[in-house]
């Protein structure tokens, strides 16, 4: 009998979770499709391109809001059990509120690790494809920054309708290494070519070292060599670095197994540590959100309207989201240690849920 009850809880909980995943996926498709259509409105592409890109982008969005999906699916499942008297039946067979919570919470916890280890590398790969595809269609955009296996590429407009294309083999701290700068006129004719071994991009005024400047003049390339040279760019180290702080392009396994390689490619160590700890919190966050749903739904055996609890759930979710966002912001501005800012919301939430679980277990 215990095995039958366990299977009932497990299978029906996972079914409810998959239903909510499907609902959120549909909402994500609708919301993101408008953004993709807006992006491609002036580009001659098939109507299916925005749809396909939306379809491969939404899974990454779902992982970001997964704790709230688990919360609402847990809340709905437990309310459904309570209103159908299944919860009362489980109690007759010796299943306390805490035991039911433990089964569902453990399922959520294991689900979190499964998503990190198995699903996240897949969503990370397809998100990279999404970013690469969008970059290919962004070639006509005035300003563009991209990073691939060939290094860093920057395109920007400068004065008098001239364009500048910058390539670098790799970033290194606040410097770019082995930099080549092509300055083109409005007809895309080469105005000058600048080669530098190292460029400091700490500020918008870049400082180039060991510089070779080539300028075409009367069919002959005039070459000038300088120890240092300065140019102005709309980009600096902070701005370029912020463009690549997208956790969706890095999988959990990459952070665990290839962290040194990511650092060598120019990724910031602090950002990588922050991303790793943020991902590790996912299974614990899912467990705690299941506990929060249990507190709301199992506080009484009386039948009530589900809508009432869903509204309460939405309010609670908004509060948790903004408190978590506030904590991260405090960490990123060095008000508190970054690791503390990541784990503090979970520690506070776990204390609240522990008290709540002790109360519902007595009922």
Short mmCIF file of the C-alpha atoms (twelve columns), coordinates in Angstrom:
data_MODEL
# 
_entry.id   MODEL 
# 
loop_
_atom_site.group_PDB 
_atom_site.id 
_atom_site.type_symbol 
_atom_site.label_atom_id 
_atom_site.label_alt_id 
_atom_site.label_comp_id 
_atom_site.label_asym_id 
_atom_site.label_seq_id 
_atom_site.Cartn_x 
_atom_site.Cartn_y 
_atom_site.Cartn_z 
_atom_site.pdbx_PDB_model_num 
ATOM 1   C CA . UNK A 1   0.000   0.000  0.000   1 
ATOM 2   C CA . UNK A 2   2.830   2.408  0.833   1 
ATOM 3   C CA . UNK A 3   4.332   1.847  -2.631  1 
ATOM 4   C CA . UNK A 4   0.971   2.555  -4.294  1 
ATOM 5   C CA . UNK A 5   0.546   5.797  -2.323  1 
ATOM 6   C CA . UNK A 6   4.126   6.852  -3.062  1 
ATOM 7   C CA . UNK A 7   3.613   6.218  -6.798  1 
ATOM 8   C CA . UNK A 8   0.330   8.129  -6.688  1 
ATOM 9   C CA . UNK A 9   2.007   11.172 -5.134  1 
ATOM 10  C CA . UNK A 10  5.049   11.035 -7.379  1 
ATOM 11  C CA . UNK A 11  3.286   10.461 -10.719 1 
ATOM 12  C CA . UNK A 12  0.483   12.959 -10.172 1 
ATOM 13  C CA . UNK A 13  2.861   15.606 -8.862  1 
ATOM 14  C CA . UNK A 14  5.098   15.234 -11.933 1 
ATOM 15  C CA . UNK A 15  2.037   15.348 -14.216 1 
ATOM 16  C CA . UNK A 16  0.937   18.610 -12.622 1 
ATOM 17  C CA . UNK A 17  4.476   19.967 -12.943 1 
ATOM 18  C CA . UNK A 18  4.590   19.113 -16.671 1 
ATOM 19  C CA . UNK A 19  1.183   20.750 -17.222 1 
ATOM 20  C CA . UNK A 20  2.433   23.972 -15.624 1 
ATOM 21  C CA . UNK A 21  5.649   23.771 -17.667 1 
ATOM 22  C CA . UNK A 22  3.487   23.548 -20.810 1 
ATOM 23  C CA . UNK A 23  1.366   26.515 -19.740 1 
ATOM 24  C CA . UNK A 24  4.424   28.662 -19.003 1 
ATOM 25  C CA . UNK A 25  5.993   27.558 -22.297 1 
ATOM 26  C CA . UNK A 26  2.921   28.727 -24.211 1 
ATOM 27  C CA . UNK A 27  2.935   32.071 -22.389 1 
ATOM 28  C CA . UNK A 28  6.645   32.407 -23.123 1 
ATOM 29  C CA . UNK A 29  6.057   31.697 -26.819 1 
ATOM 30  C CA . UNK A 30  3.415   34.394 -27.064 1 
ATOM 31  C CA . UNK A 31  5.382   37.045 -25.158 1 
ATOM 32  C CA . UNK A 32  8.757   36.415 -26.807 1 
ATOM 33  C CA . UNK A 33  7.306   36.069 -30.311 1 
ATOM 34  C CA . UNK A 34  6.351   39.760 -30.334 1 
ATOM 35  C CA . UNK A 35  9.945   40.673 -29.439 1 
ATOM 36  C CA . UNK A 36  11.360  38.504 -32.241 1 
ATOM 37  C CA . UNK A 37  8.892   39.885 -34.793 1 
ATOM 38  C CA . UNK A 38  9.906   43.420 -33.777 1 
ATOM 39  C CA . UNK A 39  13.583  42.493 -34.270 1 
ATOM 40  C CA . UNK A 40  13.022  41.018 -37.744 1 
ATOM 41  C CA . UNK A 41  10.445  43.532 -39.007 1 
ATOM 42  C CA . UNK A 42  12.967  45.276 -41.278 1 
ATOM 43  C CA . UNK A 43  14.836  42.108 -42.282 1 
ATOM 44  C CA . UNK A 44  13.758  39.898 -45.160 1 
ATOM 45  C CA . UNK A 45  13.366  36.501 -43.488 1 
ATOM 46  C CA . UNK A 46  10.792  33.741 -43.461 1 
ATOM 47  C CA . UNK A 47  7.964   34.042 -40.946 1 
ATOM 48  C CA . UNK A 48  9.163   30.748 -39.434 1 
ATOM 49  C CA . UNK A 49  12.518  32.238 -38.331 1 
ATOM 50  C CA . UNK A 50  11.047  34.294 -35.425 1 
ATOM 51  C CA . UNK A 51  8.883   31.305 -34.441 1 
ATOM 52  C CA . UNK A 52  11.839  28.889 -34.393 1 
ATOM 53  C CA . UNK A 53  14.053  31.331 -32.461 1 
ATOM 54  C CA . UNK A 54  11.253  31.911 -29.973 1 
ATOM 55  C CA . UNK A 55  10.820  28.171 -29.514 1 
ATOM 56  C CA . UNK A 56  14.501  27.623 -28.679 1 
ATOM 57  C CA . UNK A 57  14.727  30.719 -26.448 1 
ATOM 58  C CA . UNK A 58  11.789  29.923 -24.180 1 
ATOM 59  C CA . UNK A 59  13.399  26.877 -22.413 1 
ATOM 60  C CA . UNK A 60  16.104  29.157 -20.980 1 
ATOM 61  C CA . UNK A 61  13.405  31.544 -19.786 1 
ATOM 62  C CA . UNK A 62  11.565  28.649 -18.110 1 
ATOM 63  C CA . UNK A 63  14.667  27.584 -16.149 1 
ATOM 64  C CA . UNK A 64  14.980  31.150 -14.821 1 
ATOM 65  C CA . UNK A 65  11.452  31.045 -13.370 1 
ATOM 66  C CA . UNK A 66  11.498  27.330 -12.499 1 
ATOM 67  C CA . UNK A 67  11.208  27.878 -8.700  1 
ATOM 68  C CA . UNK A 68  7.924   29.693 -9.244  1 
ATOM 69  C CA . UNK A 69  6.675   27.022 -11.670 1 
ATOM 70  C CA . UNK A 70  7.408   24.375 -9.015  1 
ATOM 71  C CA . UNK A 71  5.691   26.541 -6.390  1 
ATOM 72  C CA . UNK A 72  2.460   26.913 -8.384  1 
ATOM 73  C CA . UNK A 73  2.402   23.283 -9.538  1 
ATOM 74  C CA . UNK A 74  2.962   22.107 -5.933  1 
ATOM 75  C CA . UNK A 75  0.288   24.465 -4.645  1 
ATOM 76  C CA . UNK A 76  -2.220  23.362 -7.275  1 
ATOM 77  C CA . UNK A 77  -1.502  19.660 -6.702  1 
ATOM 78  C CA . UNK A 78  -1.892  19.882 -2.928  1 
ATOM 79  C CA . UNK A 79  -5.029  22.012 -3.147  1 
ATOM 80  C CA . UNK A 80  -6.497  19.477 -5.563  1 
ATOM 81  C CA . UNK A 81  -5.696  16.655 -3.118  1 
ATOM 82  C CA . UNK A 82  -7.245  18.541 -0.227  1 
ATOM 83  C CA . UNK A 83  -10.440 19.519 -2.044  1 
ATOM 84  C CA . UNK A 84  -10.970 15.957 -3.336  1 
ATOM 85  C CA . UNK A 85  -10.511 14.476 0.176   1 
ATOM 86  C CA . UNK A 86  -7.418  12.574 -1.032  1 
ATOM 87  C CA . UNK A 87  -5.406  14.356 1.639   1 
ATOM 88  C CA . UNK A 88  -7.764  13.077 4.335   1 
ATOM 89  C CA . UNK A 89  -7.502  9.557  2.893   1 
ATOM 90  C CA . UNK A 90  -3.704  9.729  3.005   1 
ATOM 91  C CA . UNK A 91  -3.878  10.717 6.657   1 
ATOM 92  C CA . UNK A 92  -6.029  7.636  7.355   1 
ATOM 93  C CA . UNK A 93  -3.213  5.492  5.923   1 
ATOM 94  C CA . UNK A 94  -0.703  7.172  8.242   1 
ATOM 95  C CA . UNK A 95  0.680   9.870  5.956   1 
ATOM 96  C CA . UNK A 96  1.225   13.066 7.940   1 
ATOM 97  C CA . UNK A 97  1.491   16.495 6.367   1 
ATOM 98  C CA . UNK A 98  5.242   16.396 6.910   1 
ATOM 99  C CA . UNK A 99  5.609   12.993 5.223   1 
ATOM 100 C CA . UNK A 100 3.660   14.183 2.179   1 
ATOM 101 C CA . UNK A 101 5.775   17.336 2.055   1 
ATOM 102 C CA . UNK A 102 8.977   15.285 2.370   1 
ATOM 103 C CA . UNK A 103 8.075   13.130 -0.653  1 
ATOM 104 C CA . UNK A 104 7.173   16.134 -2.827  1 
ATOM 105 C CA . UNK A 105 10.099  18.242 -1.622  1 
ATOM 106 C CA . UNK A 106 12.605  15.436 -2.236  1 
ATOM 107 C CA . UNK A 107 11.133  15.008 -5.723  1 
ATOM 108 C CA . UNK A 108 11.599  18.729 -6.390  1 
ATOM 109 C CA . UNK A 109 15.159  18.592 -5.042  1 
ATOM 110 C CA . UNK A 110 16.116  15.646 -7.298  1 
ATOM 111 C CA . UNK A 111 14.334  17.345 -10.194 1 
ATOM 112 C CA . UNK A 112 16.493  20.421 -9.638  1 
ATOM 113 C CA . UNK A 113 19.726  18.432 -9.926  1 
ATOM 114 C CA . UNK A 114 18.402  16.567 -12.972 1 
ATOM 115 C CA . UNK A 115 17.693  19.886 -14.682 1 
ATOM 116 C CA . UNK A 116 21.156  21.239 -13.803 1 
ATOM 117 C CA . UNK A 117 23.071  18.165 -14.960 1 
ATOM 118 C CA . UNK A 118 20.977  16.973 -17.919 1 
ATOM 119 C CA . UNK A 119 18.643  19.734 -19.151 1 
ATOM 120 C CA . UNK A 120 20.786  22.821 -18.534 1 
ATOM 121 C CA . UNK A 121 23.638  21.803 -20.904 1 
ATOM 122 C CA . UNK A 122 21.034  21.304 -23.661 1 
ATOM 123 C CA . UNK A 123 19.315  24.662 -23.080 1 
ATOM 124 C CA . UNK A 124 22.731  26.329 -22.862 1 
ATOM 125 C CA . UNK A 125 23.732  24.918 -26.254 1 
ATOM 126 C CA . UNK A 126 20.521  25.937 -27.995 1 
ATOM 127 C CA . UNK A 127 20.709  29.390 -26.411 1 
ATOM 128 C CA . UNK A 128 24.213  29.782 -27.884 1 
ATOM 129 C CA . UNK A 129 22.712  28.874 -31.259 1 
ATOM 130 C CA . UNK A 130 19.990  31.455 -30.643 1 
ATOM 131 C CA . UNK A 131 22.579  34.151 -29.859 1 
ATOM 132 C CA . UNK A 132 24.711  33.168 -32.872 1 
ATOM 133 C CA . UNK A 133 21.721  33.285 -35.229 1 
ATOM 134 C CA . UNK A 134 20.610  36.669 -33.909 1 
ATOM 135 C CA . UNK A 135 24.177  37.958 -34.350 1 
ATOM 136 C CA . UNK A 136 24.200  36.835 -37.990 1 
ATOM 137 C CA . UNK A 137 21.059  38.852 -38.639 1 
ATOM 138 C CA . UNK A 138 22.532  41.811 -36.709 1 
ATOM 139 C CA . UNK A 139 25.313  42.537 -39.174 1 
ATOM 140 C CA . UNK A 140 23.552  45.644 -40.432 1 
ATOM 141 C CA . UNK A 141 23.139  47.067 -36.945 1 
ATOM 142 C CA . UNK A 142 25.298  50.111 -36.270 1 
ATOM 143 C CA . UNK A 143 26.870  48.758 -33.095 1 
ATOM 144 C CA . UNK A 144 27.616  45.112 -32.476 1 
ATOM 145 C CA . UNK A 145 29.825  43.138 -30.105 1 
ATOM 146 C CA . UNK A 146 30.286  39.391 -30.427 1 
ATOM 147 C CA . UNK A 147 32.686  36.805 -29.026 1 
ATOM 148 C CA . UNK A 148 33.395  33.493 -30.757 1 
ATOM 149 C CA . UNK A 149 36.209  30.974 -31.312 1 
ATOM 150 C CA . UNK A 150 38.022  33.549 -33.491 1 
ATOM 151 C CA . UNK A 151 38.098  36.099 -30.674 1 
ATOM 152 C CA . UNK A 152 36.308  39.364 -29.945 1 
ATOM 153 C CA . UNK A 153 34.644  41.356 -32.735 1 
ATOM 154 C CA . UNK A 154 33.321  44.903 -32.361 1 
ATOM 155 C CA . UNK A 155 31.520  47.028 -34.918 1 
ATOM 156 C CA . UNK A 156 30.690  50.673 -34.248 1 
ATOM 157 C CA . UNK A 157 29.887  53.890 -36.084 1 
ATOM 158 C CA . UNK A 158 32.229  56.844 -35.683 1 
ATOM 159 C CA . UNK A 159 32.231  60.426 -36.954 1 
ATOM 160 C CA . UNK A 160 31.462  61.452 -40.562 1 
ATOM 161 C CA . UNK A 161 29.573  58.229 -41.398 1 
ATOM 162 C CA . UNK A 162 32.702  56.156 -40.941 1 
ATOM 163 C CA . UNK A 163 32.627  52.676 -39.459 1 
ATOM 164 C CA . UNK A 164 35.124  50.859 -37.309 1 
ATOM 165 C CA . UNK A 165 35.597  47.107 -37.097 1 
ATOM 166 C CA . UNK A 166 37.777  45.852 -34.246 1 
ATOM 167 C CA . UNK A 167 39.093  42.335 -33.764 1 
ATOM 168 C CA . UNK A 168 41.089  40.953 -30.833 1 
ATOM 169 C CA . UNK A 169 42.408  37.455 -30.226 1 
ATOM 170 C CA . UNK A 170 41.271  37.539 -26.602 1 
ATOM 171 C CA . UNK A 171 40.509  39.821 -23.654 1 
ATOM 172 C CA . UNK A 172 42.976  39.812 -20.754 1 
ATOM 173 C CA . UNK A 173 41.905  41.727 -17.681 1 
ATOM 174 C CA . UNK A 174 41.254  45.298 -18.790 1 
ATOM 175 C CA . UNK A 175 43.236  44.793 -21.999 1 
ATOM 176 C CA . UNK A 176 42.624  43.353 -25.438 1 
ATOM 177 C CA . UNK A 177 45.444  41.286 -26.957 1 
ATOM 178 C CA . UNK A 178 46.531  41.272 -30.634 1 
ATOM 179 C CA . UNK A 179 44.130  43.926 -31.811 1 
ATOM 180 C CA . UNK A 180 43.418  44.917 -35.424 1 
ATOM 181 C CA . UNK A 181 41.245  47.954 -36.166 1 
ATOM 182 C CA . UNK A 182 39.785  48.643 -39.621 1 
ATOM 183 C CA . UNK A 183 38.408  52.125 -40.189 1 
ATOM 184 C CA . UNK A 184 36.105  52.351 -43.229 1 
ATOM 185 C CA . UNK A 185 34.307  55.231 -44.942 1 
ATOM 186 C CA . UNK A 186 30.621  55.289 -45.948 1 
ATOM 187 C CA . UNK A 187 31.477  53.258 -49.075 1 
ATOM 188 C CA . UNK A 188 33.266  50.630 -46.967 1 
ATOM 189 C CA . UNK A 189 36.631  51.657 -48.401 1 
ATOM 190 C CA . UNK A 190 39.597  51.245 -46.066 1 
ATOM 191 C CA . UNK A 191 40.683  54.567 -44.516 1 
ATOM 192 C CA . UNK A 192 43.248  53.150 -42.124 1 
ATOM 193 C CA . UNK A 193 44.303  49.916 -40.499 1 
ATOM 194 C CA . UNK A 194 45.669  49.913 -36.961 1 
ATOM 195 C CA . UNK A 195 47.496  46.940 -35.448 1 
ATOM 196 C CA . UNK A 196 48.399  46.831 -31.750 1 
ATOM 197 C CA . UNK A 197 49.832  44.138 -29.502 1 
ATOM 198 C CA . UNK A 198 47.876  45.310 -26.464 1 
ATOM 199 C CA . UNK A 199 45.065  47.815 -25.930 1 
ATOM 200 C CA . UNK A 200 43.934  49.120 -22.555 1 
ATOM 201 C CA . UNK A 201 40.138  49.561 -22.608 1 
ATOM 202 C CA . UNK A 202 39.582  50.553 -18.986 1 
ATOM 203 C CA . UNK A 203 38.026  53.818 -20.194 1 
ATOM 204 C CA . UNK A 204 36.343  54.934 -23.393 1 
ATOM 205 C CA . UNK A 205 39.648  56.442 -24.445 1 
ATOM 206 C CA . UNK A 206 41.574  53.355 -25.464 1 
ATOM 207 C CA . UNK A 207 45.357  53.321 -25.102 1 
ATOM 208 C CA . UNK A 208 47.143  51.256 -27.760 1 
ATOM 209 C CA . UNK A 209 50.714  49.964 -27.356 1 
ATOM 210 C CA . UNK A 210 53.247  48.928 -30.027 1 
ATOM 211 C CA . UNK A 211 51.122  50.398 -32.776 1 
ATOM 212 C CA . UNK A 212 51.421  50.065 -36.566 1 
ATOM 213 C CA . UNK A 213 49.126  52.327 -38.622 1 
ATOM 214 C CA . UNK A 214 48.649  51.715 -42.352 1 
ATOM 215 C CA . UNK A 215 46.936  54.362 -44.525 1 
ATOM 216 C CA . UNK A 216 46.382  54.024 -48.295 1 
ATOM 217 C CA . UNK A 217 47.576  57.076 -50.214 1 
ATOM 218 C CA . UNK A 218 47.754  57.312 -54.016 1 
ATOM 219 C CA . UNK A 219 47.671  53.547 -54.299 1 
ATOM 220 C CA . UNK A 220 50.525  53.097 -51.848 1 
ATOM 221 C CA . UNK A 221 50.140  51.938 -48.234 1 
ATOM 222 C CA . UNK A 222 51.859  54.412 -45.933 1 
ATOM 223 C CA . UNK A 223 53.028  52.801 -42.683 1 
ATOM 224 C CA . UNK A 224 53.599  54.600 -39.391 1 
ATOM 225 C CA . UNK A 225 54.857  52.998 -36.189 1 
ATOM 226 C CA . UNK A 226 54.158  54.440 -32.745 1 
ATOM 227 C CA . UNK A 227 54.832  53.324 -29.181 1 
ATOM 228 C CA . UNK A 228 51.391  54.477 -28.020 1 
ATOM 229 C CA . UNK A 229 48.250  55.709 -29.731 1 
ATOM 230 C CA . UNK A 230 44.781  56.700 -28.455 1 
ATOM 231 C CA . UNK A 231 41.339  56.281 -29.958 1 
ATOM 232 C CA . UNK A 232 37.860  56.933 -28.556 1 
ATOM 233 C CA . UNK A 233 35.229  54.180 -28.467 1 
ATOM 234 C CA . UNK A 234 31.708  53.979 -27.123 1 
ATOM 235 C CA . UNK A 235 32.811  50.727 -25.459 1 
ATOM 236 C CA . UNK A 236 35.008  50.256 -22.412 1 
ATOM 237 C CA . UNK A 237 35.961  47.246 -20.301 1 
ATOM 238 C CA . UNK A 238 32.910  47.440 -18.049 1 
ATOM 239 C CA . UNK A 239 30.448  47.766 -20.935 1 
ATOM 240 C CA . UNK A 240 31.982  44.935 -22.976 1 
ATOM 241 C CA . UNK A 241 32.212  42.703 -19.924 1 
ATOM 242 C CA . UNK A 242 28.554  43.307 -19.066 1 
ATOM 243 C CA . UNK A 243 27.483  42.137 -22.538 1 
ATOM 244 C CA . UNK A 244 28.828  38.654 -21.825 1 
ATOM 245 C CA . UNK A 245 27.336  38.247 -18.362 1 
ATOM 246 C CA . UNK A 246 24.608  35.985 -19.673 1 
ATOM 247 C CA . UNK A 247 24.364  32.913 -17.514 1 
ATOM 248 C CA . UNK A 248 22.185  31.212 -20.150 1 
ATOM 249 C CA . UNK A 249 25.177  30.688 -22.446 1 
ATOM 250 C CA . UNK A 250 27.158  28.795 -19.791 1 
ATOM 251 C CA . UNK A 251 26.011  25.409 -18.533 1 
ATOM 252 C CA . UNK A 252 26.394  24.064 -15.015 1 
ATOM 253 C CA . UNK A 253 28.772  21.363 -16.269 1 
ATOM 254 C CA . UNK A 254 30.909  24.018 -18.000 1 
ATOM 255 C CA . UNK A 255 31.261  25.878 -14.709 1 
ATOM 256 C CA . UNK A 256 32.173  22.720 -12.810 1 
ATOM 257 C CA . UNK A 257 34.435  21.013 -15.360 1 
ATOM 258 C CA . UNK A 258 35.782  23.849 -17.535 1 
ATOM 259 C CA . UNK A 259 35.987  26.842 -15.236 1 
ATOM 260 C CA . UNK A 260 39.695  27.396 -15.968 1 
ATOM 261 C CA . UNK A 261 39.060  27.340 -19.726 1 
ATOM 262 C CA . UNK A 262 36.301  29.931 -19.323 1 
ATOM 263 C CA . UNK A 263 38.670  32.123 -17.314 1 
ATOM 264 C CA . UNK A 264 41.319  31.797 -20.015 1 
ATOM 265 C CA . UNK A 265 38.761  32.938 -22.591 1 
ATOM 266 C CA . UNK A 266 38.348  36.163 -20.635 1 
ATOM 267 C CA . UNK A 267 35.317  35.465 -18.451 1 
ATOM 268 C CA . UNK A 268 35.433  37.247 -15.120 1 
ATOM 269 C CA . UNK A 269 36.192  34.921 -12.162 1 
ATOM 270 C CA . UNK A 270 33.735  36.719 -9.898  1 
ATOM 271 C CA . UNK A 271 30.982  36.342 -12.502 1 
ATOM 272 C CA . UNK A 272 31.755  32.630 -12.903 1 
ATOM 273 C CA . UNK A 273 31.650  32.047 -9.121  1 
ATOM 274 C CA . UNK A 274 28.415  33.996 -8.900  1 
ATOM 275 C CA . UNK A 275 26.900  31.950 -11.742 1 
ATOM 276 C CA . UNK A 276 28.017  28.645 -10.207 1 
ATOM 277 C CA . UNK A 277 26.509  29.401 -6.798  1 
ATOM 278 C CA . UNK A 278 23.335  30.748 -8.407  1 
ATOM 279 C CA . UNK A 279 22.899  27.454 -10.245 1 
ATOM 280 C CA . UNK A 280 23.675  25.364 -7.162  1 
ATOM 281 C CA . UNK A 281 20.875  27.139 -5.293  1 
ATOM 282 C CA . UNK A 282 18.288  25.876 -7.810  1 
ATOM 283 C CA . UNK A 283 17.576  22.441 -6.221  1 
ATOM 284 C CA . UNK A 284 17.368  24.022 -2.760  1 
ATOM 285 C CA . UNK A 285 15.113  26.774 -4.097  1 
ATOM 286 C CA . UNK A 286 12.761  24.172 -5.608  1 
ATOM 287 C CA . UNK A 287 12.654  22.288 -2.305  1 
ATOM 288 C CA . UNK A 288 11.832  25.440 -0.358  1 
ATOM 289 C CA . UNK A 289 9.151   26.574 -2.803  1 
ATOM 290 C CA . UNK A 290 7.499   23.167 -2.426  1 
ATOM 291 C CA . UNK A 291 7.594   23.701 1.335   1 
ATOM 292 C CA . UNK A 292 6.004   27.133 0.940   1 
ATOM 293 C CA . UNK A 293 3.212   25.604 -1.153  1 
ATOM 294 C CA . UNK A 294 2.674   22.945 1.558   1 
ATOM 295 C CA . UNK A 295 2.318   25.614 4.254   1 
ATOM 296 C CA . UNK A 296 -0.312  27.498 2.254   1 
ATOM 297 C CA . UNK A 297 -2.336  24.445 1.198   1 
ATOM 298 C CA . UNK A 298 -2.107  22.114 4.204   1 
ATOM 299 C CA . UNK A 299 -2.909  24.574 6.954   1 
ATOM 300 C CA . UNK A 300 -6.482  23.244 6.997   1 
ATOM 301 C CA . UNK A 301 -8.514  20.342 5.613   1 
ATOM 302 C CA . UNK A 302 -11.477 22.586 4.715   1 
ATOM 303 C CA . UNK A 303 -12.362 22.864 1.054   1 
ATOM 304 C CA . UNK A 304 -11.692 26.327 -0.346  1 
ATOM 305 C CA . UNK A 305 -11.520 28.063 -3.706  1 
ATOM 306 C CA . UNK A 306 -8.206  27.442 -5.444  1 
ATOM 307 C CA . UNK A 307 -8.233  30.913 -6.977  1 
ATOM 308 C CA . UNK A 308 -7.883  32.477 -3.528  1 
ATOM 309 C CA . UNK A 309 -4.683  30.560 -2.834  1 
ATOM 310 C CA . UNK A 310 -3.333  31.180 -6.327  1 
ATOM 311 C CA . UNK A 311 -3.739  34.928 -5.790  1 
ATOM 312 C CA . UNK A 312 -1.955  34.626 -2.441  1 
ATOM 313 C CA . UNK A 313 0.707   32.548 -4.197  1 
ATOM 314 C CA . UNK A 314 1.236   35.223 -6.843  1 
ATOM 315 C CA . UNK A 315 1.663   37.888 -4.167  1 
ATOM 316 C CA . UNK A 316 4.125   35.710 -2.232  1 
ATOM 317 C CA . UNK A 317 6.051   34.946 -5.437  1 
ATOM 318 C CA . UNK A 318 6.372   38.645 -6.281  1 
ATOM 319 C CA . UNK A 319 7.669   39.392 -2.787  1 
ATOM 320 C CA . UNK A 320 10.225  36.556 -2.946  1 
ATOM 321 C CA . UNK A 321 11.333  37.608 -6.437  1 
ATOM 322 C CA . UNK A 322 11.973  41.214 -5.454  1 
ATOM 323 C CA . UNK A 323 13.666  40.330 -2.166  1 
ATOM 324 C CA . UNK A 324 15.954  37.921 -4.019  1 
ATOM 325 C CA . UNK A 325 16.631  40.565 -6.674  1 
ATOM 326 C CA . UNK A 326 17.378  43.140 -3.957  1 
ATOM 327 C CA . UNK A 327 19.827  40.786 -2.263  1 
ATOM 328 C CA . UNK A 328 21.669  40.125 -5.546  1 
ATOM 329 C CA . UNK A 329 21.813  43.876 -6.235  1 
ATOM 330 C CA . UNK A 330 23.361  44.479 -2.808  1 
ATOM 331 C CA . UNK A 331 25.983  41.851 -3.572  1 
ATOM 332 C CA . UNK A 332 26.787  43.239 -7.024  1 
ATOM 333 C CA . UNK A 333 27.261  46.727 -5.562  1 
ATOM 334 C CA . UNK A 334 29.581  45.355 -2.841  1 
ATOM 335 C CA . UNK A 335 27.205  46.251 -0.009  1 
ATOM 336 C CA . UNK A 336 27.384  42.634 1.123   1 
ATOM 337 C CA . UNK A 337 29.563  39.703 -0.045  1 
ATOM 338 C CA . UNK A 338 28.281  38.328 -3.350  1 
ATOM 339 C CA . UNK A 339 28.014  34.749 -2.062  1 
ATOM 340 C CA . UNK A 340 26.011  35.915 0.941   1 
ATOM 341 C CA . UNK A 341 23.669  37.826 -1.380  1 
ATOM 342 C CA . UNK A 342 22.991  34.595 -3.292  1 
ATOM 343 C CA . UNK A 343 22.390  32.346 -0.295  1 
ATOM 344 C CA . UNK A 344 20.821  34.809 2.170   1 
ATOM 345 C CA . UNK A 345 17.308  34.724 0.616   1 
ATOM 346 C CA . UNK A 346 17.308  30.910 0.767   1 
ATOM 347 C CA . UNK A 347 18.502  30.884 4.371   1 
ATOM 348 C CA . UNK A 348 15.775  33.362 5.380   1 
ATOM 349 C CA . UNK A 349 13.131  31.444 3.432   1 
ATOM 350 C CA . UNK A 350 14.215  28.117 4.943   1 
ATOM 351 C CA . UNK A 351 13.814  29.491 8.492   1 
ATOM 352 C CA . UNK A 352 10.306  30.718 7.691   1 
ATOM 353 C CA . UNK A 353 9.335   27.409 6.066   1 
ATOM 354 C CA . UNK A 354 10.770  25.372 8.954   1 
ATOM 355 C CA . UNK A 355 8.488   27.183 11.398  1 
ATOM 356 C CA . UNK A 356 5.509   26.753 9.062   1 
ATOM 357 C CA . UNK A 357 6.136   23.029 8.576   1 
ATOM 358 C CA . UNK A 358 6.265   22.471 12.334  1 
ATOM 359 C CA . UNK A 359 2.836   24.084 12.602  1 
ATOM 360 C CA . UNK A 360 1.135   22.170 9.779   1 
ATOM 361 C CA . UNK A 361 2.619   18.871 10.971  1 
ATOM 362 C CA . UNK A 362 0.615   19.262 14.176  1 
ATOM 363 C CA . UNK A 363 -2.640  19.433 12.188  1 
# 
